[in-house]
Amino acid sequence: MPVRSRVRLLPGAPLWLLAVIAAGVAAQAAAAAGRLPAPLEPYALLMALPAYGGLVTLLLWRSRIVDQERDVWARLRMGATALAGVTALGGVLAVFPATHAVGTTGALWAPLVAYVFLYGGVVRWNRFGTEVADPDNLLTGVAALLSWVALTLVSVEALGGADSLTTAQLNPVAVQLAAGQLLFITALLQRVLGDLRRDVRPVLLACGFGGIDLTGYLVLGDVAAPAWAATSGTAACLFIAVAALIRPLPATPRPTDAASSMAGAFTVIVLGGAALVAAGFSDPSVAMLVCAGLAVLGGGVRLLIGVRDLAQLATTRAEALTDQLTTLPNRRAVLRRMDELGARNTAVAFALLDLDRFKEVNDGLGHGAGDDLLRQVAARLSPVLRTGDLLGRLGGDEFAVVVAVEPGASAEDTAEHLCRRLREQFTEPFVLDGLAVHVGASIGATIGRLSAGDAEASARLLGEADAAMYDAKRGGGGFALYDGARHAESGTALTLVEELRAGITGGQLVLHHQQQVDMRTGRVVGVEALVRWQHPRLGLLQPARFLDLAEAHGLMDALTDEVLGQAVRQLARWRATVPDLRMSVNLSPSNLLDTVLPDRLAVLLAEVGVPAEALTLEVTETVLLRDPERSRAVVAALSAHGVEISIDDFGTGYCSLAYLRDLSVSELKLDRSFTADLLRDPRTEAIVASVVELAHRLDVRVIAEGVEDEVTLARLAELGCDQTQGYLHGRPVPADELRLDLTPAP
């Protein structure tokens, strides 16, 4: 048995302090039994100080040395300190005959001073506060004490127990009784509220607080027995000390719920009211009336505070389910609605709607116009839905609609009709900043039956609608209904999109590089950076596997920033040994609609210390055709920063000569189709020769892509091509494998 007890004690427990407290209890008992020498009898109350001092010291150790439950034991230590302080003051006053009565009576007020700390420590045991409830609710605790004091005074007077006490003596005794009983009840309740049923420590604390209560009963029975009352108080110290030394059992902290707080306040009002009613049938004292009245007032105030907090919580929860911009339900509300329908085993049609060209509106007209567009879309879509249908905004420019399929109706027809109704709302333009702007939408819909037992149903429908919406966006048909067989690949693509989103920020994008060689010297003068995705599951992925997904799902800006950052930093390292080396990076269609890209790039170049002219950005003619006016503005801004512009795949578009005239172009890259046919098609050779001559007259260099053999290389040199790139010089490889020291041509 001793071994088991030792195992349950905290490591390093100061057991000697228990001996000090026990000695204090023994000394106080000796004083109460009249076994002290006559000269020491005036010091009887002071005999309790070793016990109180030992308890304070032990609780100081518990709250400072042991982290677990530190706040609880720190508050109990402050309560013990208050008990010791008031008892010591009363003991000192009791030494002198003139103040003996004041000292013995004053010591009875010690539990009142300590109550606030002791109550605050116990109610926080293994509990934490929430938005609407705090376990350390001082107002409820004080109001409860006042109501209990009032009931105690009524009971004592009704039973005739106050005949031997003056009012000055009765009031502190009533306080002591009430404080001890409330602390006793609170400690036992904490076993339930704090999930401490297997823990013996709340029982030990309750026994300790019962000692405080017993002190009041002893005084009530014999006002001349303060020493025995003090003995009961010191015995309480022993129980509390043992509880402090026991190792806590594993327990999960419990939240404080509003119901328990409101119930506490209501109970206080009932008890205070009961005391006032009882006072009507007796001759109440002023103290009783004041305590009962203040208790009812305090409980009422706490109840009103609780009602206010609950109202605020209701508002907060409503806001948590509402999109602040459009006032529509948000993603959380949409999922909750699906859960509600699932609880009723309901067939639903679920649609996702994504705005087309929303990024262009944001970039071209500003975020204010984009926000206005979202509000207008919400206003247009809401009226076309039936009562009970839910329209929500999931985020960005994505909306969701949840429709319960009526009994007997076709789910497929319901979904298709829903998509058509939504689509019709985009036939008219939206007025943004005085401009009529046509914005379309891509809608994907799916059907299914939600049930309470299927926890994955909502996520599955969301994924299916997303796959259908992506299909609609690619096909340009406006909307698409989910087809399990047809959209299986789209589902895989959507998984890939989410993995790409994480991969961009997770360092999974890597660059491979390919040399660009000067035709005259045979030296490497430039390097093209080509992005790859080092997928953790699928291995190294080529750009064709993920760039279109990034473009369609709004990830291209983040991807391009990552590629530019890696490329510019690698260029800085290479230029330390090859000072004139250039780096080429490809831009996508959405990049040329990003009006902030030039400034971001300028900041990057300045931070890394690479001159702008060392970076070449490659754009295709198709990219420039997407939004010619904005694309030209972005290209002009890039050129203004000193970055060189290259027209990639030159000769495969429709407006090549116009761009050569209108844009500040530094380089043309002949498409590999011209290089491949150069030696076997005279017409191709004539085109290449003409392009080279035209470019040189415009002071633009020409790079031929796809060079794979020496014969083609020689013919390009004869035609005056400036640089070449292709497998003949090297395949795209990681930076640490790239050769920059190719043998120059003789």
C-alpha positions in Angstrom: 0.0 0.0 0.0 2.7 2.6 0.7 4.3 1.8 -2.6 1.0 2.5 -4.4 0.7 5.8 -2.5 4.2 6.8 -3.4 3.5 6.0 -7.1 0.5 8.4 -7.1 2.4 11.3 -5.6 3.9 14.0 -7.7 7.7 13.7 -8.3 9.7 15.5 -5.7 6.7 16.0 -3.4 7.7 17.9 -0.2 6.3 15.4 2.3 8.1 17.2 5.1 5.5 20.0 4.7 2.8 17.5 5.5 4.6 16.8 8.7 4.7 20.6 9.5 0.9 20.9 8.8 0.2 17.8 10.9 2.3 19.3 13.8 0.3 22.5 13.5 -3.0 20.6 13.7 -1.7 18.8 16.8 -0.6 22.0 18.4 -3.9 23.6 17.7 -5.8 20.6 19.1 -3.7 20.7 22.3 -4.5 24.4 22.7 -8.2 23.6 22.2 -8.1 20.9 24.8 -6.6 23.3 27.3 -3.3 21.5 27.6 -1.2 24.5 26.9 0.6 26.1 29.8 -1.3 29.1 31.2 1.2 31.7 29.8 0.6 30.3 26.2 -3.2 30.3 26.4 -3.6 33.8 24.9 -1.6 32.5 21.9 -4.1 29.7 21.1 -5.2 31.1 17.8 -1.6 31.6 16.7 -1.0 27.9 17.1 -2.8 27.4 13.7 -0.1 29.4 11.8 2.3 26.5 11.3 -0.5 24.5 9.5 -1.5 27.5 7.4 2.1 28.4 6.7 2.9 24.8 5.7 -0.1 24.8 3.3 0.8 28.1 1.7 4.4 26.9 1.1 3.2 23.6 -0.3 0.7 25.2 -2.7 3.5 27.6 -3.7 5.6 24.6 -4.7 2.6 23.0 -6.5 1.8 26.1 -8.5 5.4 27.0 -9.5 7.2 23.7 -9.9 4.4 21.6 -11.5 3.0 23.0 -14.8 -0.1 20.9 -14.9 -3.1 22.7 -13.4 -0.9 25.6 -12.3 -3.6 28.2 -12.5 -5.9 26.1 -10.3 -3.4 25.7 -7.5 -2.2 29.2 -7.7 -5.7 30.4 -6.9 -6.0 27.9 -4.1 -2.6 29.2 -2.8 -3.9 32.8 -2.7 -7.0 31.5 -0.8 -4.8 29.7 1.7 -2.7 32.9 2.1 -5.9 34.9 2.8 -6.9 32.4 5.4 -3.5 32.5 7.1 -3.3 36.3 7.0 -6.7 36.9 8.5 -6.2 34.2 11.1 -2.8 35.6 12.0 -4.2 39.1 12.4 -7.0 37.7 14.6 -4.6 35.7 16.6 -2.4 38.7 17.3 -5.4 40.8 18.3 -6.6 38.0 20.6 -3.3 38.1 22.6 -4.2 41.4 24.1 -7.1 41.6 26.5 -8.4 44.8 25.1 -8.8 43.4 21.6 -9.3 39.7 22.4 -13.0 39.7 21.4 -12.3 41.6 18.2 -9.5 39.1 17.3 -11.5 36.0 17.9 -14.5 37.3 16.0 -12.4 38.8 13.3 -10.7 35.4 12.6 -14.2 34.1 11.6 -14.1 36.4 8.6 -11.1 34.6 7.1 -13.3 32.3 4.9 -15.0 35.3 3.3 -11.7 36.8 2.3 -10.4 33.4 1.0 -13.7 32.4 -0.7 -13.1 34.4 -4.0 -9.8 32.7 -4.6 -10.8 29.2 -3.5 -14.0 29.3 -5.6 -12.1 30.6 -8.6 -9.6 27.8 -8.3 -12.1 25.0 -7.9 -14.5 26.0 -10.7 -11.6 26.2 -13.2 -10.5 22.7 -12.5 -10.1 20.9 -15.9 -12.4 23.4 -17.6 -11.9 26.3 -20.0 -14.0 29.2 -21.1 -16.0 29.6 -24.2 -17.7 32.4 -26.1 -20.7 32.5 -23.8 -19.4 31.0 -20.6 -16.5 31.4 -18.3 -15.9 28.8 -15.5 -14.4 31.6 -13.3 -17.6 33.6 -13.1 -17.0 35.8 -10.1 -20.4 37.4 -10.2 -22.3 34.1 -10.0 -20.0 32.9 -7.2 -20.4 36.0 -5.1 -24.2 36.1 -5.7 -24.4 32.4 -4.7 -22.6 33.2 -1.5 -24.9 36.0 -0.6 -28.0 33.9 -1.2 -26.6 31.1 0.9 -25.7 33.5 3.7 -29.2 34.9 3.6 -30.7 31.3 3.8 -28.3 30.5 6.6 -29.3 33.5 8.6 -33.0 32.6 8.1 -32.4 29.0 9.2 -30.3 29.8 12.2 -32.8 32.4 13.5 -35.7 30.0 12.8 -34.1 27.2 14.7 -33.0 29.4 17.6 -29.4 28.8 17.1 -28.4 32.4 17.3 -29.5 33.0 20.9 -26.0 32.9 22.3 -24.5 35.1 19.5 -24.5 38.8 19.0 -25.1 40.2 15.6 -21.4 40.9 15.2 -20.7 37.3 15.9 -23.6 35.8 13.9 -22.9 37.4 10.6 -19.3 36.1 10.2 -20.5 32.6 11.4 -23.2 32.7 8.7 -20.6 33.7 6.1 -18.3 30.9 7.2 -21.1 28.3 7.1 -22.2 29.5 3.7 -18.7 29.6 2.2 -17.8 26.2 3.5 -21.0 24.6 2.2 -20.7 26.2 -1.2 -17.1 25.3 -1.6 -17.9 21.7 -0.5 -20.7 21.4 -3.1 -18.7 23.1 -5.8 -15.8 20.7 -5.3 -18.1 17.6 -5.6 -19.9 19.1 -8.6 -16.5 19.6 -10.3 -16.1 15.8 -10.5 -19.0 15.9 -13.0 -18.5 19.3 -14.7 -14.7 18.8 -15.0 -14.9 15.1 -15.8 -12.9 14.2 -12.7 -15.0 11.2 -11.5 -12.0 8.9 -11.2 -9.9 11.6 -9.4 -9.9 11.5 -5.6 -8.6 15.0 -5.2 -12.0 16.8 -5.5 -13.2 14.6 -2.6 -10.2 15.6 -0.5 -10.8 19.2 -1.3 -14.5 18.8 -0.4 -13.4 17.3 3.0 -11.1 20.3 3.5 -13.9 22.8 2.7 -16.1 20.7 5.0 -13.6 21.6 7.8 -14.3 25.3 7.1 -18.0 24.6 7.4 -17.5 22.6 10.6 -15.6 25.6 12.1 -18.8 27.7 11.7 -20.9 25.0 13.4 -18.5 24.8 16.3 -18.6 28.5 16.9 -22.4 28.4 16.5 -22.6 25.8 19.2 -20.2 27.6 21.6 -19.0 31.0 20.9 -16.4 30.5 23.6 -14.7 27.7 21.6 -12.6 29.6 19.0 -9.7 27.3 19.6 -11.7 24.2 18.6 -12.9 26.1 15.6 -9.4 26.9 14.6 -8.5 23.2 15.0 -11.1 22.3 12.5 -9.7 24.9 10.1 -6.2 23.6 10.4 -7.4 20.0 9.8 -8.9 21.3 6.6 -5.4 22.4 5.6 -4.2 18.7 5.8 -6.8 17.5 3.3 -6.0 20.3 0.9 -2.3 19.6 1.2 -2.7 15.9 0.4 -4.8 16.7 -2.6 -2.1 19.0 -3.9 0.6 16.3 -3.7 -1.4 13.6 -5.6 -0.4 13.1 -9.2 -3.3 14.1 -11.6 -5.0 11.4 -13.6 -5.2 11.9 -17.4 -8.3 13.9 -18.2 -9.4 16.0 -21.2 -10.3 19.6 -20.3 -14.0 20.3 -20.7 -15.6 23.4 -22.2 -17.8 25.5 -20.0 -21.3 25.5 -21.5 -23.8 28.3 -21.4 -26.4 26.0 -19.9 -24.5 25.5 -16.7 -23.8 29.2 -16.3 -27.4 30.1 -16.9 -28.6 27.4 -14.5 -26.2 28.7 -11.9 -27.6 32.3 -12.2 -31.2 31.0 -12.2 -30.5 28.9 -9.1 -29.0 32.0 -7.3 -32.2 34.0 -8.1 -34.4 31.2 -6.8 -32.4 30.9 -3.5 -32.3 34.6 -3.0 -36.0 34.8 -3.7 -36.7 31.9 -1.3 -34.8 33.8 1.4 -36.8 36.9 0.8 -40.1 34.9 1.0 -38.9 33.2 4.2 -38.1 36.7 5.6 -41.8 37.6 5.2 -42.7 35.0 7.9 -40.0 36.0 10.4 -38.3 39.0 11.8 -35.4 39.3 9.3 -32.2 41.1 10.1 -30.8 43.8 7.9 -27.9 41.7 6.9 -30.2 38.9 5.7 -32.3 41.3 3.6 -29.2 42.9 2.1 -27.7 39.6 1.3 -30.9 38.2 -0.3 -31.5 41.4 -2.2 -28.0 41.6 -3.6 -28.1 37.9 -4.4 -31.2 38.3 -6.5 -29.8 41.4 -8.2 -26.5 39.7 -8.9 -28.2 36.6 -10.3 -30.4 38.7 -12.4 -27.5 40.7 -13.8 -25.7 37.4 -14.6 -28.8 36.0 -16.3 -29.1 39.2 -18.4 -25.4 38.9 -19.3 -25.9 35.3 -20.3 -28.9 36.2 -22.5 -26.8 39.0 -24.1 -23.9 36.7 -24.7 -26.3 34.1 -26.3 -27.8 36.7 -28.5 -24.3 37.8 -29.6 -23.4 34.1 -30.2 -26.4 33.7 -32.3 -25.4 36.7 -34.4 -21.8 35.5 -34.6 -22.9 32.1 -35.7 -25.2 33.6 -38.4 -22.2 35.7 -39.6 -20.1 32.6 -39.6 -22.6 31.1 -42.1 -22.8 34.2 -44.2 -20.6 35.5 -47.0 -19.9 39.1 -46.0 -19.6 40.4 -49.5 -22.8 39.1 -51.1 -24.7 38.2 -47.8 -25.3 34.8 -49.4 -24.7 31.6 -47.3 -21.1 30.6 -47.4 -19.4 27.3 -47.9 -20.1 26.2 -44.3 -23.8 27.0 -44.7 -24.0 25.1 -48.0 -22.4 22.0 -46.5 -24.8 22.3 -43.4 -27.8 22.5 -45.8 -26.6 19.3 -47.5 -26.3 17.7 -44.1 -29.8 18.7 -43.2 -31.2 17.2 -46.4 -29.1 14.1 -45.8 -30.8 13.7 -42.4 -34.1 13.4 -44.4 -32.7 11.0 -47.0 -33.4 13.5 -49.7 -32.5 13.4 -53.4 -30.8 16.6 -54.5 -29.5 18.4 -57.5 -26.2 20.3 -56.8 -24.7 22.8 -59.1 -21.4 24.7 -59.1 -21.2 28.0 -61.0 -17.9 29.7 -61.9 -17.7 33.1 -63.6 -15.8 33.4 -66.9 -13.3 36.2 -67.3 -13.7 37.2 -63.6 -9.9 37.7 -63.3 -10.0 40.0 -66.3 -12.6 42.2 -64.6 -10.6 42.2 -61.4 -7.3 43.1 -63.1 -8.8 45.5 -65.7 -11.4 47.4 -63.6 -10.0 46.8 -60.1 -11.1 44.7 -57.2 -14.0 47.1 -56.4 -15.6 46.3 -59.7 -15.0 42.6 -59.1 -16.7 42.8 -55.8 -19.6 44.7 -57.4 -19.9 42.0 -60.1 -20.2 39.3 -57.4 -22.9 41.2 -55.7 -24.8 41.7 -58.9 -24.5 38.0 -59.8 -25.9 37.1 -56.3 -28.8 39.5 -56.9 -29.6 38.0 -60.3 -29.5 34.4 -59.3 -31.4 34.6 -56.0 -34.9 35.4 -57.5 -34.8 32.4 -60.0 -34.6 29.8 -57.2 -37.6 28.2 -55.5 -38.4 28.5 -51.8 -36.2 26.0 -50.0 -33.4 26.1 -52.6 -30.1 27.5 -51.4 -27.7 29.7 -53.3 -24.3 30.2 -51.6 -20.9 31.6 -52.5 -18.1 29.1 -51.9 -15.3 31.7 -52.4 -13.7 33.7 -55.1 -16.0 33.7 -58.1 -17.6 30.3 -57.3 -21.2 29.9 -56.4 -23.2 26.8 -55.4 -26.9 25.9 -55.6 -28.5 23.1 -53.5 -32.0 22.0 -54.7 -34.1 19.3 -53.2 -35.7 17.2 -55.9 -39.5 17.1 -55.5 -41.1 13.7 -55.0 -41.9 12.1 -58.3 -39.8 14.5 -60.3 -36.8 13.5 -62.4 -33.5 14.3 -60.8 -31.8 14.7 -64.1 -34.5 17.0 -65.5 -34.3 19.1 -62.3 -30.6 19.5 -62.6 -30.7 20.4 -66.3 -33.5 22.9 -65.7 -31.6 24.4 -62.9 -28.5 24.9 -65.1 -30.5 26.5 -67.8 -32.2 28.9 -65.4 -28.9 29.9 -64.0 -27.3 30.3 -67.4 -30.1 32.6 -68.7 -29.2 35.1 -66.0 -25.9 35.9 -67.8 -27.4 36.9 -71.2 -27.6 40.6 -70.2 -24.4 42.6 -69.5 -23.4 43.7 -66.0 -22.9 47.5 -65.5 -19.6 48.0 -63.7 -18.3 51.6 -63.2 -20.6 52.8 -66.0 -19.4 50.1 -68.4 -21.6 47.3 -69.8 -19.5 44.1 -69.3 -20.5 40.7 -70.6 -19.6 38.0 -68.2 -20.5 34.4 -68.7 -20.5 31.4 -66.4 -19.6 27.8 -66.5 -21.9 25.5 -64.6 -21.5 21.9 -63.5 -24.3 20.0 -61.9 -24.7 16.5 -60.4 -27.5 14.6 -58.7 -27.5 12.2 -55.8 -29.3 11.1 -52.7 -28.0 12.3 -49.4 -28.4 10.1 -46.4 -27.6 10.5 -42.7 -25.3 7.5 -42.8 -23.2 8.7 -45.7 -20.6 11.1 -44.3 -18.8 11.5 -47.6 -21.9 12.3 -49.7 -21.5 16.1 -49.6 -17.8 15.9 -50.5 -18.6 13.5 -53.3 -21.3 15.7 -54.8 -19.0 18.7 -54.6 -16.3 16.9 -56.4 -18.6 15.6 -59.1 -20.1 19.1 -59.7 -16.6 20.5 -59.9 -15.6 18.0 -62.5 -18.7 18.8 -64.6 -18.0 22.5 -64.2 -14.4 22.1 -65.3 -15.8 20.2 -68.4 -18.2 23.0 -69.1 -15.4 25.5 -68.9 -13.2 23.6 -71.3 -16.0 22.8 -73.8 -17.5 26.3 -73.7 -21.0 24.9 -73.7 -22.2 26.9 -70.6 -23.1 23.9 -68.4 -22.5 20.2 -68.1 -24.1 17.4 -66.1 -21.9 15.0 -64.3 -21.3 11.7 -66.1 -19.4 9.1 -64.1 -17.7 7.5 -67.0 -17.0 10.6 -69.0 -15.8 12.7 -66.0 -13.6 10.0 -64.4 -10.6 11.6 -66.0 -11.8 15.1 -64.9 -12.0 13.8 -61.4 -8.4 12.8 -61.6 -7.6 16.2 -63.0 -9.3 17.9 -60.1 -7.3 15.8 -57.7 -4.2 16.9 -59.6 -5.2 20.5 -59.3 -5.4 20.3 -55.5 -2.1 18.5 -55.4 -0.6 21.2 -57.7 -1.9 23.9 -55.4 0.1 22.3 -52.6 3.0 21.6 -54.8 3.5 25.2 -55.8 4.0 26.3 -52.2 5.6 23.0 -51.1 8.7 23.3 -53.3 7.7 20.5 -55.7 8.2 22.6 -58.9 11.7 22.2 -60.4 13.4 23.8 -63.4 15.2 22.0 -66.2 17.4 24.1 -68.5 18.4 23.9 -72.2 21.3 25.8 -73.8 20.9 28.5 -76.5 24.1 28.5 -78.5 25.6 31.4 -80.6 26.0 30.4 -84.2 29.2 32.4 -84.7 31.2 31.4 -81.6 29.5 28.1 -80.6 29.4 29.3 -77.0 26.4 29.1 -74.7 24.9 32.6 -74.5 21.5 31.8 -73.1 19.5 29.2 -71.2 15.7 28.5 -71.3 14.1 27.5 -68.1 11.4 24.8 -68.5 9.3 23.9 -65.5 8.7 20.4 -64.3 6.6 19.0 -61.4 8.3 16.6 -59.1 5.1 14.9 -58.0 5.4 12.9 -54.8 3.2 10.1 -56.2 3.5 10.3 -60.0 7.1 11.2 -60.3 8.5 13.9 -62.7 5.6 15.4 -64.7 6.1 17.3 -68.0 4.4 20.8 -68.4 1.7 19.3 -70.6 0.3 17.4 -67.6 -0.4 20.4 -65.4 0.0 23.8 -67.1 -3.5 23.8 -68.6 -4.9 22.8 -65.2 -3.0 25.7 -63.6 -4.4 28.1 -66.2 -8.0 26.9 -65.9 -8.0 27.0 -62.1 -6.3 30.3 -61.4 -3.0 28.9 -60.3 -0.8 30.3 -63.1 0.1 33.5 -61.4 1.5 31.7 -58.3 3.2 29.1 -60.6 4.8 31.8 -62.7 6.1 33.7 -59.7 7.7 30.5 -58.4 9.3 29.7 -61.8 10.6 33.3 -62.1 12.0 33.3 -58.6 13.9 30.0 -59.2 15.1 31.1 -62.7 16.4 34.5 -61.6 18.2 33.1 -58.6 19.8 30.4 -60.7 20.8 33.0 -63.3 22.5 35.0 -60.6 24.6 32.0 -59.6 25.5 31.3 -63.2 26.4 34.9 -64.1 29.0 34.8 -61.4 31.1 32.7 -63.8 29.4 33.5 -67.1 28.7 37.3 -66.8 26.8 37.7 -70.1 24.5 34.7 -69.8 20.7 35.3 -70.4 17.8 33.3 -69.1 14.5 32.8 -71.0 11.2 32.0 -69.2 7.8 31.4 -70.9 4.7 33.4 -70.0 1.1 32.1 -70.2 -2.0 33.8 -71.5 -3.2 34.8 -68.0 0.3 36.3 -67.2 -0.2 38.9 -69.9 -3.4 40.0 -68.3 -1.7 40.4 -64.9 -1.0 44.2 -64.8 0.9 43.8 -61.6 3.4 41.3 -63.0 5.9 43.9 -64.3 6.3 45.5 -60.9 6.6 42.2 -59.1 9.3 41.1 -61.5 11.2 44.4 -61.1 11.2 43.9 -57.3 12.5 40.3 -57.8 15.3 41.4 -60.1 16.4 44.2 -57.8 16.4 41.8 -54.7 18.5 39.2 -56.5 20.8 41.7 -58.2 20.2 40.5 -61.8 20.0 43.2 -64.6 16.6 43.3 -66.3 18.2 42.8 -69.8 19.6 39.4 -68.7 16.0 38.1 -68.5 14.0 37.2 -71.7 10.3 36.5 -71.4 8.8 34.4 -74.2 5.2 34.9 -75.3 3.4 33.2 -78.2 1.3 35.0 -80.8 -1.8 33.0 -79.6 -1.2 34.4 -76.1 -1.1 38.0 -77.5 -4.4 37.4 -79.3 -6.4 36.6 -76.2 -6.8 40.3 -75.1 -4.6 42.3 -77.5 -5.0 45.7 -75.8 -4.2 44.5 -72.3 -1.5 42.1 -73.4 0.3 44.9 -75.3 0.1 47.1 -72.2 1.7 44.4 -70.0 4.4 43.7 -72.6 5.1 47.4 -72.8 5.4 47.7 -69.1 7.8 44.7 -69.0 9.9 46.3 -71.8 9.9 49.6 -69.9 11.6 47.8 -67.0 14.3 46.6 -69.3 13.2 43.0 -69.7 13.6 41.5 -73.2 10.6 40.1 -75.1 10.7 37.1 -77.3 8.0 35.9 -79.7 7.9 32.1 -79.3 6.7 29.7 -82.0 7.1 32.5 -84.5 5.4 31.9 -87.9 2.5 29.8 -86.6 0.2 32.7 -85.8 -1.8 35.2 -87.7 -0.5 38.7 -86.7 3.2 38.2 -86.5 4.2 41.2 -88.6 1.8 43.5 -86.7 3.4 42.6 -83.4 6.9 43.2 -84.8 5.7 46.7 -85.7 3.9 47.5 -82.5 5.8 45.7 -79.7 9.4 46.2 -78.4 10.6 42.7 -79.4 14.2 41.6 -79.0 14.0 38.1 -80.2 12.1 35.8 -82.6 12.1 32.0 -82.0 11.5 30.0 -85.2 9.0 27.3 -84.5 10.5 23.8 -84.6 8.2 22.9 -87.5 10.3 25.2 -89.8 13.6 23.7 -88.5 12.4 20.2 -89.1 11.4 20.9 -92.8 14.3 23.2 -93.6 16.4 20.7 -95.6 13.5 19.0 -97.6 11.1 21.9 -98.4 12.4 24.8 -100.5 9.4 26.9 -99.5 10.2 26.4 -95.8 13.8 27.5 -96.5 12.6 30.6 -98.3 10.4 31.5 -95.4 13.2 31.0 -92.9 15.6 33.1 -95.0 13.0 35.9 -95.3 12.3 35.9 -91.6 16.0 36.1 -90.7 16.5 39.0 -93.1 13.4 40.8 -91.8 14.4 40.4 -88.2 17.9 41.7 -88.8 16.5 44.8 -90.5 14.5 45.3 -87.4 17.5 44.7 -85.2 15.9 41.6 -83.7 17.9 38.3 -83.2 16.6 35.0 -84.4 16.8 31.7 -82.5 15.9 28.4 -84.3 14.3 25.7 -82.1 14.4 22.0 -82.5 17.9 21.7 -84.0 18.9 18.0 -83.8 21.7 17.5 -86.4 24.8 19.1 -87.7 23.5 19.5 -91.3 20.5 21.6 -90.2 22.8 23.6 -88.0 25.1 24.4 -90.9 22.2 25.4 -93.1 20.8 27.7 -90.5 24.3 29.3 -90.2 24.3 29.9 -94.0 20.9 31.6 -93.8 22.2 34.0 -91.1 20.4 32.6 -88.0 21.9 34.0 -84.8 21.3 31.3 -82.2 20.1 27.7 -82.1 18.5 25.5 -79.5 17.8 21.8 -79.5 18.9 18.3 -78.7 22.0 18.7 -80.8 23.4 20.9 -78.0 21.7 19.2 -75.1 18.4 18.0 -73.6 16.7 20.0 -70.8 18.4 19.0 -67.6 18.5 20.2 -64.0 20.8 23.1 -63.3 23.6 21.1 -61.7 23.8 18.9 -64.9 23.7 21.7 -67.5 27.0 22.3 -69.4 27.8 25.9 -70.1 31.2 25.1 -71.6 30.3 23.6 -74.9 33.2 23.3 -77.3 33.2 26.4 -79.6 32.8 25.9 -83.3 36.1 26.0 -85.2 
